[in-house]
Amino acid sequence: MLRCLIVDDDELSRELLATQLLEYATCDMAANGNEGVEMFVAALATDHPYQVIFMDILMPGLDGHGAAKAIRKIEAHQGILIDRGVDIIILSSLGTPHDVIQAYIAAQSAAHLVKPVRPEKLYKTLLALNLIESSTAD
């Protein structure tokens, strides 16, 4: 099972995504970017760091881009190369090509999912990132 963190200021969105991830992952949840970064740091200090973070972009306070940048900075400080770091999947209600490119660049993300997240798109994204195997859904 994957260990994941869902960072979203909308409780319903967090709960819906966690429900969709039940067969693939155990999920922790954070209500904002600051809390998400704190939980990432705490998990990194254990034997079970997060393998994937689902990060909403638009949040009050520290937004998703800022939180993702902070996470990448922490990883760099720890000597973790970007290709060995946690996979960050950006969540956004914005799905234009410009928004997707911005998410990849600003957050150094592995993927972008438009909310509400469709289960089949979630599955395909996890599969494409090699976070699950195709037999997981059988």
N, CA, C and O atoms as CSV, one atom per row, in Angstrom:
chain,resi,resn,atom,element,x,y,z
A,1,MET,N,N,0.840,-1.201,0.000
A,1,MET,CA,C,0.000,0.000,0.000
A,1,MET,C,C,0.875,1.251,0.000
A,1,MET,O,O,1.888,1.337,0.694
A,2,LEU,N,N,0.443,2.201,-0.798
A,2,LEU,CA,C,1.109,3.492,-0.833
A,2,LEU,C,C,0.825,4.263,0.444
A,2,LEU,O,O,-0.204,4.066,1.091
A,3,ARG,N,N,1.743,5.137,0.792
A,3,ARG,CA,C,1.469,6.093,1.855
A,3,ARG,C,C,1.344,7.445,1.181
A,3,ARG,O,O,2.276,7.910,0.525
A,4,CYS,N,N,0.188,8.073,1.346
A,4,CYS,CA,C,-0.021,9.347,0.664
A,4,CYS,C,C,-0.527,10.416,1.620
A,4,CYS,O,O,-1.037,10.139,2.705
A,5,LEU,N,N,-0.361,11.642,1.164
A,5,LEU,CA,C,-0.842,12.817,1.878
A,5,LEU,C,C,-1.723,13.605,0.924
A,5,LEU,O,O,-1.331,13.891,-0.208
A,6,ILE,N,N,-2.908,13.951,1.387
A,6,ILE,CA,C,-3.822,14.780,0.611
A,6,ILE,C,C,-3.857,16.156,1.271
A,6,ILE,O,O,-4.225,16.284,2.439
A,7,VAL,N,N,-3.472,17.182,0.513
A,7,VAL,CA,C,-3.450,18.552,1.031
A,7,VAL,C,C,-4.478,19.362,0.243
A,7,VAL,O,O,-4.286,19.661,-0.935
A,8,ASP,N,N,-5.564,19.707,0.915
A,8,ASP,CA,C,-6.656,20.435,0.268
A,8,ASP,C,C,-7.449,21.149,1.353
A,8,ASP,O,O,-7.740,20.561,2.395
A,9,ASP,N,N,-7.797,22.396,1.123
A,9,ASP,CA,C,-8.550,23.143,2.121
A,9,ASP,C,C,-10.019,22.756,2.167
A,9,ASP,O,O,-10.731,23.139,3.095
A,10,ASP,N,N,-10.480,22.001,1.174
A,10,ASP,CA,C,-11.875,21.571,1.135
A,10,ASP,C,C,-11.995,20.157,1.716
A,10,ASP,O,O,-11.495,19.194,1.135
A,11,GLU,N,N,-12.655,20.047,2.851
A,11,GLU,CA,C,-12.767,18.761,3.544
A,11,GLU,C,C,-13.447,17.697,2.686
A,11,GLU,O,O,-13.009,16.547,2.662
A,12,LEU,N,N,-14.503,18.070,1.988
A,12,LEU,CA,C,-15.211,17.116,1.144
A,12,LEU,C,C,-14.292,16.576,0.043
A,12,LEU,O,O,-14.292,15.377,-0.233
A,13,SER,N,N,-13.520,17.453,-0.576
A,13,SER,CA,C,-12.572,17.014,-1.606
A,13,SER,C,C,-11.550,16.037,-1.044
A,13,SER,O,O,-11.217,15.041,-1.686
A,14,ARG,N,N,-11.048,16.325,0.165
A,14,ARG,CA,C,-10.085,15.412,0.808
A,14,ARG,C,C,-10.723,14.054,1.040
A,14,ARG,O,O,-10.128,13.023,0.727
A,15,GLU,N,N,-11.923,14.050,1.584
A,15,GLU,CA,C,-12.605,12.797,1.904
A,15,GLU,C,C,-12.935,11.983,0.651
A,15,GLU,O,O,-12.777,10.762,0.644
A,16,LEU,N,N,-13.390,12.650,-0.399
A,16,LEU,CA,C,-13.716,11.947,-1.644
A,16,LEU,C,C,-12.477,11.302,-2.248
A,16,LEU,O,O,-12.529,10.153,-2.686
A,17,LEU,N,N,-11.374,12.022,-2.276
A,17,LEU,CA,C,-10.146,11.471,-2.831
A,17,LEU,C,C,-9.631,10.319,-1.973
A,17,LEU,O,O,-9.190,9.299,-2.503
A,18,ALA,N,N,-9.683,10.474,-0.669
A,18,ALA,CA,C,-9.243,9.392,0.219
A,18,ALA,C,C,-10.077,8.134,0.001
A,18,ALA,O,O,-9.548,7.023,0.033
A,19,THR,N,N,-11.362,8.303,-0.217
A,19,THR,CA,C,-12.235,7.164,-0.490
A,19,THR,C,C,-11.839,6.477,-1.790
A,19,THR,O,O,-11.822,5.249,-1.866
A,20,GLN,N,N,-11.520,7.262,-2.807
A,20,GLN,CA,C,-11.101,6.692,-4.088
A,20,GLN,C,C,-9.760,5.959,-3.978
A,20,GLN,O,O,-9.481,5.045,-4.754
A,21,LEU,N,N,-8.951,6.358,-3.030
A,21,LEU,CA,C,-7.620,5.773,-2.871
A,21,LEU,C,C,-7.589,4.558,-1.940
A,21,LEU,O,O,-6.536,3.945,-1.762
A,22,LEU,N,N,-8.721,4.208,-1.353
A,22,LEU,CA,C,-8.761,3.147,-0.342
A,22,LEU,C,C,-8.074,1.850,-0.752
A,22,LEU,O,O,-7.381,1.244,0.065
A,23,GLU,N,N,-8.247,1.415,-1.983
A,23,GLU,CA,C,-7.664,0.137,-2.374
A,23,GLU,C,C,-6.183,0.235,-2.729
A,23,GLU,O,O,-5.519,-0.788,-2.899
A,24,TYR,N,N,-5.662,1.453,-2.842
A,24,TYR,CA,C,-4.270,1.641,-3.222
A,24,TYR,C,C,-3.381,2.176,-2.111
A,24,TYR,O,O,-2.179,1.913,-2.096
A,25,ALA,N,N,-3.963,2.925,-1.180
A,25,ALA,CA,C,-3.133,3.715,-0.277
A,25,ALA,C,C,-3.769,3.919,1.087
A,25,ALA,O,O,-4.980,3.798,1.275
A,26,THR,N,N,-2.893,4.232,2.023
A,26,THR,CA,C,-3.336,4.786,3.297
A,26,THR,C,C,-3.073,6.286,3.200
A,26,THR,O,O,-2.010,6.711,2.747
A,27,CYS,N,N,-4.030,7.064,3.621
A,27,CYS,CA,C,-3.950,8.507,3.406
A,27,CYS,C,C,-3.994,9.286,4.707
A,27,CYS,O,O,-4.790,9.000,5.602
A,28,ASP,N,N,-3.121,10.276,4.790
A,28,ASP,CA,C,-3.204,11.307,5.806
A,28,ASP,C,C,-3.724,12.548,5.106
A,28,ASP,O,O,-3.625,12.664,3.884
A,29,MET,N,N,-4.277,13.473,5.871
A,29,MET,CA,C,-4.866,14.660,5.266
A,29,MET,C,C,-4.434,15.930,5.989
A,29,MET,O,O,-4.313,15.971,7.213
A,30,ALA,N,N,-4.208,16.957,5.189
A,30,ALA,CA,C,-3.864,18.278,5.712
A,30,ALA,C,C,-4.820,19.296,5.098
A,30,ALA,O,O,-5.204,19.180,3.934
A,31,ALA,N,N,-5.196,20.288,5.891
A,31,ALA,CA,C,-6.181,21.271,5.455
A,31,ALA,C,C,-5.570,22.505,4.797
A,31,ALA,O,O,-6.301,23.355,4.288
A,32,ASN,N,N,-4.232,22.618,4.800
A,32,ASN,CA,C,-3.592,23.767,4.160
A,32,ASN,C,C,-2.130,23.441,3.861
A,32,ASN,O,O,-1.613,22.408,4.286
A,33,GLY,N,N,-1.479,24.331,3.130
A,33,GLY,CA,C,-0.104,24.107,2.717
A,33,GLY,C,C,0.876,23.998,3.871
A,33,GLY,O,O,1.758,23.140,3.859
A,34,ASN,N,N,0.727,24.870,4.877
A,34,ASN,CA,C,1.639,24.816,6.023
A,34,ASN,C,C,1.540,23.477,6.748
A,34,ASN,O,O,2.557,22.869,7.084
A,35,GLU,N,N,0.329,23.027,6.984
A,35,GLU,CA,C,0.117,21.749,7.652
A,35,GLU,C,C,0.676,20.606,6.796
A,35,GLU,O,O,1.264,19.663,7.325
A,36,GLY,N,N,0.494,20.693,5.489
A,36,GLY,CA,C,1.015,19.671,4.592
A,36,GLY,C,C,2.527,19.575,4.644
A,36,GLY,O,O,3.080,18.476,4.688
A,37,VAL,N,N,3.200,20.715,4.640
A,37,VAL,CA,C,4.667,20.721,4.714
A,37,VAL,C,C,5.119,20.133,6.051
A,37,VAL,O,O,6.058,19.338,6.090
A,38,GLU,N,N,4.461,20.515,7.141
A,38,GLU,CA,C,4.809,19.978,8.459
A,38,GLU,C,C,4.645,18.455,8.499
A,38,GLU,O,O,5.495,17.750,9.044
A,39,MET,N,N,3.560,17.957,7.925
A,39,MET,CA,C,3.327,16.510,7.918
A,39,MET,C,C,4.342,15.799,7.034
A,39,MET,O,O,4.778,14.694,7.359
A,40,PHE,N,N,4.724,16.422,5.915
A,40,PHE,CA,C,5.756,15.856,5.050
A,40,PHE,C,C,7.072,15.726,5.813
A,40,PHE,O,O,7.715,14.678,5.763
A,41,VAL,N,N,7.473,16.776,6.515
A,41,VAL,CA,C,8.721,16.760,7.277
A,41,VAL,C,C,8.691,15.664,8.346
A,41,VAL,O,O,9.664,14.931,8.524
A,42,ALA,N,N,7.568,15.561,9.050
A,42,ALA,CA,C,7.447,14.530,10.091
A,42,ALA,C,C,7.547,13.127,9.492
A,42,ALA,O,O,8.205,12.255,10.061
A,43,ALA,N,N,6.908,12.909,8.364
A,43,ALA,CA,C,6.948,11.594,7.721
A,43,ALA,C,C,8.336,11.288,7.173
A,43,ALA,O,O,8.779,10.139,7.203
A,44,LEU,N,N,9.020,12.309,6.672
A,44,LEU,CA,C,10.357,12.129,6.119
A,44,LEU,C,C,11.335,11.655,7.188
A,44,LEU,O,O,12.306,10.961,6.889
A,45,ALA,N,N,11.074,12.031,8.419
A,45,ALA,CA,C,11.943,11.648,9.534
A,45,ALA,C,C,11.688,10.217,10.021
A,45,ALA,O,O,12.378,9.742,10.922
A,46,THR,N,N,10.713,9.535,9.437
A,46,THR,CA,C,10.390,8.170,9.837
A,46,THR,C,C,10.886,7.179,8.789
A,46,THR,O,O,11.472,7.562,7.776
A,47,ASP,N,N,10.642,5.910,9.053
A,47,ASP,CA,C,10.976,4.863,8.090
A,47,ASP,C,C,9.929,4.754,6.988
A,47,ASP,O,O,10.095,3.970,6.054
A,48,HIS,N,N,8.852,5.533,7.087
A,48,HIS,CA,C,7.750,5.452,6.121
A,48,HIS,C,C,7.363,6.835,5.598
A,48,HIS,O,O,6.291,7.342,5.928
A,49,PRO,N,N,8.226,7.448,4.787
A,49,PRO,CA,C,7.856,8.762,4.231
A,49,PRO,C,C,6.733,8.609,3.202
A,49,PRO,O,O,6.440,7.509,2.734
A,50,TYR,N,N,6.122,9.731,2.869
A,50,TYR,CA,C,5.067,9.708,1.857
A,50,TYR,C,C,5.669,9.357,0.494
A,50,TYR,O,O,6.770,9.786,0.150
A,51,GLN,N,N,4.924,8.574,-0.259
A,51,GLN,CA,C,5.330,8.240,-1.618
A,51,GLN,C,C,4.674,9.166,-2.629
A,51,GLN,O,O,5.199,9.386,-3.721
A,52,VAL,N,N,3.528,9.701,-2.255
A,52,VAL,CA,C,2.816,10.609,-3.147
A,52,VAL,C,C,2.050,11.635,-2.313
A,52,VAL,O,O,1.494,11.327,-1.259
A,53,ILE,N,N,2.043,12.855,-2.823
A,53,ILE,CA,C,1.277,13.941,-2.206
A,53,ILE,C,C,0.316,14.486,-3.250
A,53,ILE,O,O,0.727,14.851,-4.352
A,54,PHE,N,N,-0.957,14.542,-2.905
A,54,PHE,CA,C,-1.978,15.179,-3.741
A,54,PHE,C,C,-2.134,16.594,-3.204
A,54,PHE,O,O,-2.565,16.790,-2.067
A,55,MET,N,N,-1.782,17.581,-4.026
A,55,MET,CA,C,-1.684,18.966,-3.562
A,55,MET,C,C,-2.639,19.873,-4.326
A,55,MET,O,O,-2.491,20.076,-5.532
A,56,ASP,N,N,-3.621,20.417,-3.611
A,56,ASP,CA,C,-4.500,21.422,-4.199
A,56,ASP,C,C,-3.684,22.691,-4.422
A,56,ASP,O,O,-2.787,22.998,-3.636
A,57,ILE,N,N,-3.982,23.413,-5.467
A,57,ILE,CA,C,-3.241,24.641,-5.771
A,57,ILE,C,C,-3.803,25.836,-5.014
A,57,ILE,O,O,-3.062,26.569,-4.359
A,58,LEU,N,N,-5.111,26.028,-5.106
A,58,LEU,CA,C,-5.725,27.232,-4.530
A,58,LEU,C,C,-6.157,26.966,-3.100
A,58,LEU,O,O,-7.184,26.336,-2.847
A,59,MET,N,N,-5.341,27.469,-2.159
A,59,MET,CA,C,-5.657,27.355,-0.728
A,59,MET,C,C,-5.278,28.674,-0.076
A,59,MET,O,O,-4.344,29.340,-0.522
A,60,PRO,N,N,-5.997,29.057,0.977
A,60,PRO,CA,C,-5.614,30.270,1.700
A,60,PRO,C,C,-4.279,30.058,2.421
A,60,PRO,O,O,-3.923,28.927,2.750
A,61,GLY,N,N,-3.561,31.119,2.659
A,61,GLY,CA,C,-2.251,31.003,3.304
A,61,GLY,C,C,-1.237,30.476,2.302
A,61,GLY,O,O,-1.147,30.978,1.181
A,62,LEU,N,N,-0.489,29.482,2.693
A,62,LEU,CA,C,0.494,28.871,1.800
A,62,LEU,C,C,-0.242,28.025,0.771
A,62,LEU,O,O,-0.834,27.000,1.109
A,63,ASP,N,N,-0.202,28.461,-0.493
A,63,ASP,CA,C,-0.923,27.727,-1.533
A,63,ASP,C,C,-0.134,26.481,-1.956
A,63,ASP,O,O,0.957,26.216,-1.453
A,64,GLY,N,N,-0.711,25.736,-2.884
A,64,GLY,CA,C,-0.094,24.486,-3.309
A,64,GLY,C,C,1.258,24.668,-3.966
A,64,GLY,O,O,2.163,23.862,-3.750
A,65,HIS,N,N,1.412,25.722,-4.771
A,65,HIS,CA,C,2.714,25.969,-5.391
A,65,HIS,C,C,3.773,26.243,-4.327
A,65,HIS,O,O,4.879,25.706,-4.386
A,66,GLY,N,N,3.427,27.077,-3.362
A,66,GLY,CA,C,4.371,27.404,-2.289
A,66,GLY,C,C,4.718,26.192,-1.447
A,66,GLY,O,O,5.877,25.997,-1.081
A,67,ALA,N,N,3.717,25.376,-1.138
A,67,ALA,CA,C,3.968,24.169,-0.338
A,67,ALA,C,C,4.838,23.184,-1.111
A,67,ALA,O,O,5.744,22.574,-0.543
A,68,ALA,N,N,4.565,23.028,-2.399
A,68,ALA,CA,C,5.369,22.116,-3.223
A,68,ALA,C,C,6.813,22.604,-3.308
A,68,ALA,O,O,7.745,21.805,-3.217
A,69,LYS,N,N,6.998,23.893,-3.478
A,69,LYS,CA,C,8.355,24.456,-3.519
A,69,LYS,C,C,9.074,24.211,-2.193
A,69,LYS,O,O,10.256,23.869,-2.182
A,70,ALA,N,N,8.368,24.385,-1.081
A,70,ALA,CA,C,8.964,24.143,0.236
A,70,ALA,C,C,9.373,22.684,0.385
A,70,ALA,O,O,10.438,22.386,0.924
A,71,ILE,N,N,8.538,21.787,-0.086
A,71,ILE,CA,C,8.847,20.355,-0.014
A,71,ILE,C,C,10.082,20.035,-0.846
A,71,ILE,O,O,10.963,19.299,-0.400
A,72,ARG,N,N,10.146,20.586,-2.049
A,72,ARG,CA,C,11.321,20.338,-2.903
A,72,ARG,C,C,12.591,20.919,-2.278
A,72,ARG,O,O,13.666,20.330,-2.396
A,73,LYS,N,N,12.472,22.057,-1.623
A,73,LYS,CA,C,13.627,22.666,-0.951
A,73,LYS,C,C,14.102,21.784,0.208
A,73,LYS,O,O,15.303,21.602,0.404
A,74,ILE,N,N,13.166,21.249,0.961
A,74,ILE,CA,C,13.505,20.351,2.074
A,74,ILE,C,C,14.198,19.100,1.537
A,74,ILE,O,O,15.204,18.653,2.087
A,75,GLU,N,N,13.653,18.543,0.464
A,75,GLU,CA,C,14.276,17.363,-0.144
A,75,GLU,C,C,15.704,17.671,-0.596
A,75,GLU,O,O,16.616,16.882,-0.349
A,76,ALA,N,N,15.901,18.809,-1.254
A,76,ALA,CA,C,17.230,19.192,-1.725
A,76,ALA,C,C,18.194,19.330,-0.544
A,76,ALA,O,O,19.342,18.891,-0.617
A,77,HIS,N,N,17.722,19.938,0.536
A,77,HIS,CA,C,18.545,20.098,1.738
A,77,HIS,C,C,18.936,18.747,2.332
A,77,HIS,O,O,20.009,18.607,2.918
A,78,GLN,N,N,18.064,17.759,2.177
A,78,GLN,CA,C,18.317,16.403,2.679
A,78,GLN,C,C,19.147,15.579,1.688
A,78,GLN,O,O,19.500,14.433,1.969
A,79,GLY,N,N,19.455,16.166,0.531
A,79,GLY,CA,C,20.225,15.444,-0.485
A,79,GLY,C,C,19.384,14.519,-1.346
A,79,GLY,O,O,19.919,13.639,-2.019
A,80,ILE,N,N,18.061,14.713,-1.330
A,80,ILE,CA,C,17.158,13.889,-2.128
A,80,ILE,C,C,17.002,14.538,-3.497
A,80,ILE,O,O,16.519,15.665,-3.604
A,81,LEU,N,N,17.413,13.826,-4.542
A,81,LEU,CA,C,17.295,14.343,-5.897
A,81,LEU,C,C,15.828,14.355,-6.329
A,81,LEU,O,O,15.022,13.563,-5.841
A,82,ILE,N,N,15.491,15.259,-7.248
A,82,ILE,CA,C,14.104,15.432,-7.683
A,82,ILE,C,C,13.505,14.129,-8.200
A,82,ILE,O,O,12.326,13.861,-7.973
A,83,ASP,N,N,14.301,13.316,-8.892
A,83,ASP,CA,C,13.763,12.058,-9.420
A,83,ASP,C,C,13.636,10.976,-8.354
A,83,ASP,O,O,13.109,9.897,-8.624
A,84,ARG,N,N,14.108,11.255,-7.162
A,84,ARG,CA,C,13.993,10.309,-6.043
A,84,ARG,C,C,13.053,10.824,-4.952
A,84,ARG,O,O,12.798,10.141,-3.960
A,85,GLY,N,N,12.544,12.036,-5.155
A,85,GLY,CA,C,11.677,12.646,-4.161
A,85,GLY,C,C,10.249,12.147,-4.256
A,85,GLY,O,O,9.910,11.310,-5.093
A,86,VAL,N,N,9.436,12.678,-3.388
A,86,VAL,CA,C,8.024,12.321,-3.359
A,86,VAL,C,C,7.359,12.765,-4.662
A,86,VAL,O,O,7.671,13.832,-5.191
A,87,ASP,N,N,6.452,11.952,-5.171
A,87,ASP,CA,C,5.668,12.354,-6.338
A,87,ASP,C,C,4.581,13.307,-5.861
A,87,ASP,O,O,3.806,12.982,-4.961
A,88,ILE,N,N,4.532,14.476,-6.468
A,88,ILE,CA,C,3.497,15.454,-6.152
A,88,ILE,C,C,2.520,15.485,-7.318
A,88,ILE,O,O,2.901,15.738,-8.461
A,89,ILE,N,N,1.261,15.225,-7.011
A,89,ILE,CA,C,0.199,15.291,-8.007
A,89,ILE,C,C,-0.647,16.518,-7.683
A,89,ILE,O,O,-1.256,16.614,-6.617
A,90,ILE,N,N,-0.667,17.439,-8.616
A,90,ILE,CA,C,-1.392,18.692,-8.425
A,90,ILE,C,C,-2.887,18.469,-8.652
A,90,ILE,O,O,-3.293,17.824,-9.619
A,91,LEU,N,N,-3.686,19.009,-7.754
A,91,LEU,CA,C,-5.144,18.986,-7.875
A,91,LEU,C,C,-5.607,20.403,-8.147
A,91,LEU,O,O,-5.206,21.340,-7.457
A,92,SER,N,N,-6.453,20.557,-9.157
A,92,SER,CA,C,-6.940,21.891,-9.477
A,92,SER,C,C,-8.261,21.793,-10.203
A,92,SER,O,O,-8.520,20.824,-10.917
A,93,SER,N,N,-9.082,22.786,-10.023
A,93,SER,CA,C,-10.320,22.851,-10.801
A,93,SER,C,C,-10.043,23.488,-12.158
A,93,SER,O,O,-10.927,23.548,-13.013
A,94,LEU,N,N,-8.815,23.964,-12.355
A,94,LEU,CA,C,-8.403,24.585,-13.606
A,94,LEU,C,C,-7.684,23.558,-14.467
A,94,LEU,O,O,-6.702,22.956,-14.031
A,95,GLY,N,N,-8.170,23.356,-15.687
A,95,GLY,CA,C,-7.583,22.326,-16.531
A,95,GLY,C,C,-7.100,22.806,-17.884
A,95,GLY,O,O,-6.895,21.996,-18.789
A,96,THR,N,N,-6.914,24.123,-18.042
A,96,THR,CA,C,-6.421,24.615,-19.329
A,96,THR,C,C,-4.957,24.222,-19.493
A,96,THR,O,O,-4.269,23.999,-18.497
A,97,PRO,N,N,-4.467,24.132,-20.724
A,97,PRO,CA,C,-3.050,23.793,-20.930
A,97,PRO,C,C,-2.104,24.718,-20.164
A,97,PRO,O,O,-1.099,24.260,-19.619
A,98,HIS,N,N,-2.416,26.008,-20.118
A,98,HIS,CA,C,-1.584,26.965,-19.377
A,98,HIS,C,C,-1.517,26.599,-17.888
A,98,HIS,O,O,-0.441,26.618,-17.290
A,99,ASP,N,N,-2.662,26.270,-17.299
A,99,ASP,CA,C,-2.703,25.915,-15.878
A,99,ASP,C,C,-1.917,24.640,-15.608
A,99,ASP,O,O,-1.222,24.541,-14.597
A,100,VAL,N,N,-2.022,23.676,-16.496
A,100,VAL,CA,C,-1.302,22.411,-16.337
A,100,VAL,C,C,0.203,22.649,-16.401
A,100,VAL,O,O,0.949,22.132,-15.570
A,101,ILE,N,N,0.648,23.423,-17.376
A,101,ILE,CA,C,2.084,23.716,-17.513
A,101,ILE,C,C,2.595,24.471,-16.294
A,101,ILE,O,O,3.678,24.176,-15.787
A,102,GLN,N,N,1.818,25.446,-15.822
A,102,GLN,CA,C,2.193,26.186,-14.618
A,102,GLN,C,C,2.374,25.251,-13.427
A,102,GLN,O,O,3.317,25.401,-12.650
A,103,ALA,N,N,1.474,24.292,-13.287
A,103,ALA,CA,C,1.546,23.349,-12.169
A,103,ALA,C,C,2.811,22.506,-12.252
A,103,ALA,O,O,3.483,22.290,-11.244
A,104,TYR,N,N,3.135,22.036,-13.438
A,104,TYR,CA,C,4.340,21.220,-13.599
A,104,TYR,C,C,5.597,22.019,-13.282
A,104,TYR,O,O,6.503,21.528,-12.609
A,105,ILE,N,N,5.643,23.251,-13.770
A,105,ILE,CA,C,6.839,24.070,-13.572
A,105,ILE,C,C,6.953,24.559,-12.135
A,105,ILE,O,O,7.980,24.357,-11.486
A,106,ALA,N,N,5.904,25.198,-11.641
A,106,ALA,CA,C,5.970,25.810,-10.315
A,106,ALA,C,C,6.117,24.785,-9.204
A,106,ALA,O,O,6.846,25.020,-8.240
A,107,ALA,N,N,5.442,23.658,-9.323
A,107,ALA,CA,C,5.447,22.670,-8.243
A,107,ALA,C,C,6.379,21.495,-8.520
A,107,ALA,O,O,6.513,20.602,-7.684
A,108,GLN,N,N,7.022,21.487,-9.684
A,108,GLN,CA,C,7.841,20.341,-10.074
A,108,GLN,C,C,7.045,19.058,-9.826
A,108,GLN,O,O,7.521,18.108,-9.204
A,109,SER,N,N,5.828,19.073,-10.335
A,109,SER,CA,C,4.916,17.969,-10.066
A,109,SER,C,C,5.081,16.841,-11.066
A,109,SER,O,O,5.633,17.021,-12.151
A,110,ALA,N,N,4.592,15.676,-10.678
A,110,ALA,CA,C,4.648,14.489,-11.522
A,110,ALA,C,C,3.408,14.375,-12.395
A,110,ALA,O,O,3.444,13.745,-13.452
A,111,ALA,N,N,2.302,14.986,-11.953
A,111,ALA,CA,C,1.044,14.877,-12.683
A,111,ALA,C,C,0.102,15.987,-12.238
A,111,ALA,O,O,0.340,16.675,-11.245
A,112,HIS,N,N,-0.976,16.139,-13.003
A,112,HIS,CA,C,-1.998,17.138,-12.725
A,112,HIS,C,C,-3.354,16.470,-12.896
A,112,HIS,O,O,-3.620,15.862,-13.933
A,113,LEU,N,N,-4.201,16.574,-11.904
A,113,LEU,CA,C,-5.555,16.038,-11.986
A,113,LEU,C,C,-6.554,17.169,-11.785
A,113,LEU,O,O,-6.397,18.008,-10.899
A,114,VAL,N,N,-7.578,17.174,-12.621
A,114,VAL,CA,C,-8.625,18.181,-12.510
A,114,VAL,C,C,-9.689,17.667,-11.545
A,114,VAL,O,O,-10.126,16.518,-11.619
A,115,LYS,N,N,-10.093,18.564,-10.632
A,115,LYS,CA,C,-11.141,18.217,-9.673
A,115,LYS,C,C,-12.513,18.497,-10.278
A,115,LYS,O,O,-12.650,19.455,-11.039
A,116,PRO,N,N,-13.506,17.718,-9.976
A,116,PRO,CA,C,-13.426,16.511,-9.149
A,116,PRO,C,C,-12.687,15.399,-9.887
A,116,PRO,O,O,-12.856,15.209,-11.091
A,117,VAL,N,N,-11.871,14.676,-9.142
A,117,VAL,CA,C,-11.038,13.625,-9.715
A,117,VAL,C,C,-11.906,12.414,-10.056
A,117,VAL,O,O,-12.644,11.899,-9.215
A,118,ARG,N,N,-11.799,11.976,-11.302
A,118,ARG,CA,C,-12.524,10.782,-11.733
A,118,ARG,C,C,-11.704,9.540,-11.373
A,118,ARG,O,O,-10.494,9.525,-11.594
A,119,PRO,N,N,-12.331,8.508,-10.827
A,119,PRO,CA,C,-11.598,7.301,-10.403
A,119,PRO,C,C,-10.734,6.695,-11.501
A,119,PRO,O,O,-9.614,6.265,-11.228
A,120,GLU,N,N,-11.228,6.650,-12.736
A,120,GLU,CA,C,-10.443,6.049,-13.818
A,120,GLU,C,C,-9.203,6.879,-14.142
A,120,GLU,O,O,-8.159,6.324,-14.484
A,121,LYS,N,N,-9.310,8.203,-14.037
A,121,LYS,CA,C,-8.160,9.083,-14.272
A,121,LYS,C,C,-7.146,8.936,-13.132
A,121,LYS,O,O,-5.939,8.929,-13.372
A,122,LEU,N,N,-7.629,8.820,-11.914
A,122,LEU,CA,C,-6.755,8.602,-10.766
A,122,LEU,C,C,-5.971,7.305,-10.948
A,122,LEU,O,O,-4.753,7.280,-10.775
A,123,TYR,N,N,-6.670,6.240,-11.294
A,123,TYR,CA,C,-6.033,4.937,-11.507
A,123,TYR,C,C,-4.967,5.027,-12.597
A,123,TYR,O,O,-3.849,4.548,-12.406
A,124,LYS,N,N,-5.297,5.632,-13.728
A,124,LYS,CA,C,-4.347,5.739,-14.841
A,124,LYS,C,C,-3.121,6.566,-14.444
A,124,LYS,O,O,-2.003,6.256,-14.856
A,125,THR,N,N,-3.326,7.597,-13.659
A,125,THR,CA,C,-2.210,8.439,-13.217
A,125,THR,C,C,-1.289,7.666,-12.279
A,125,THR,O,O,-0.069,7.706,-12.438
A,126,LEU,N,N,-1.861,6.966,-11.306
A,126,LEU,CA,C,-1.045,6.166,-10.388
A,126,LEU,C,C,-0.278,5.083,-11.143
A,126,LEU,O,O,0.882,4.807,-10.837
A,127,LEU,N,N,-0.914,4.488,-12.105
A,127,LEU,CA,C,-0.292,3.452,-12.934
A,127,LEU,C,C,0.857,4.050,-13.759
A,127,LEU,O,O,1.943,3.474,-13.817
A,128,ALA,N,N,0.620,5.192,-14.389
A,128,ALA,CA,C,1.634,5.840,-15.221
A,128,ALA,C,C,2.862,6.255,-14.414
A,128,ALA,O,O,3.974,6.270,-14.941
A,129,LEU,N,N,2.666,6.589,-13.145
A,129,LEU,CA,C,3.772,6.990,-12.274
A,129,LEU,C,C,4.437,5.794,-11.594
A,129,LEU,O,O,5.327,5.960,-10.760
A,130,ASN,N,N,3.997,4.590,-11.957
A,130,ASN,CA,C,4.527,3.356,-11.362
A,130,ASN,C,C,4.344,3.305,-9.846
A,130,ASN,O,O,5.154,2.718,-9.128
A,131,LEU,N,N,3.274,3.924,-9.379
A,131,LEU,CA,C,2.967,3.887,-7.946
A,131,LEU,C,C,2.125,2.663,-7.599
A,131,LEU,O,O,2.096,2.226,-6.448
A,132,ILE,N,N,1.442,2.113,-8.599
A,132,ILE,CA,C,0.680,0.885,-8.424
A,132,ILE,C,C,0.951,0.004,-9.642
A,132,ILE,O,O,1.444,0.464,-10.672
A,133,GLU,N,N,0.619,-1.257,-9.493
A,133,GLU,CA,C,0.711,-2.191,-10.608
A,133,GLU,C,C,-0.694,-2.447,-11.145
A,133,GLU,O,O,-1.679,-2.324,-10.417
A,134,SER,N,N,-0.774,-2.799,-12.407
A,134,SER,CA,C,-2.090,-2.997,-13.018
A,134,SER,C,C,-2.887,-4.099,-12.330
A,134,SER,O,O,-4.117,-4.075,-12.370
A,135,SER,N,N,-2.234,-5.040,-11.715
A,135,SER,CA,C,-2.951,-6.104,-11.006
A,135,SER,C,C,-3.624,-5.612,-9.738
A,135,SER,O,O,-4.460,-6.315,-9.170
A,136,THR,N,N,-3.273,-4.414,-9.285
A,136,THR,CA,C,-3.872,-3.850,-8.066
A,136,THR,C,C,-5.373,-3.698,-8.189
A,136,THR,O,O,-6.095,-3.898,-7.213
A,137,ALA,N,N,-5.855,-3.349,-9.370
A,137,ALA,CA,C,-7.283,-3.081,-9.549
A,137,ALA,C,C,-8.062,-4.343,-9.902
A,137,ALA,O,O,-9.288,-4.290,-10.004
A,138,ASP,N,N,-7.392,-5.467,-10.090
A,138,ASP,CA,C,-8.091,-6.705,-10.453
A,138,ASP,C,C,-8.808,-7.322,-9.274
A,138,ASP,O,O,-9.443,-8.367,-9.416
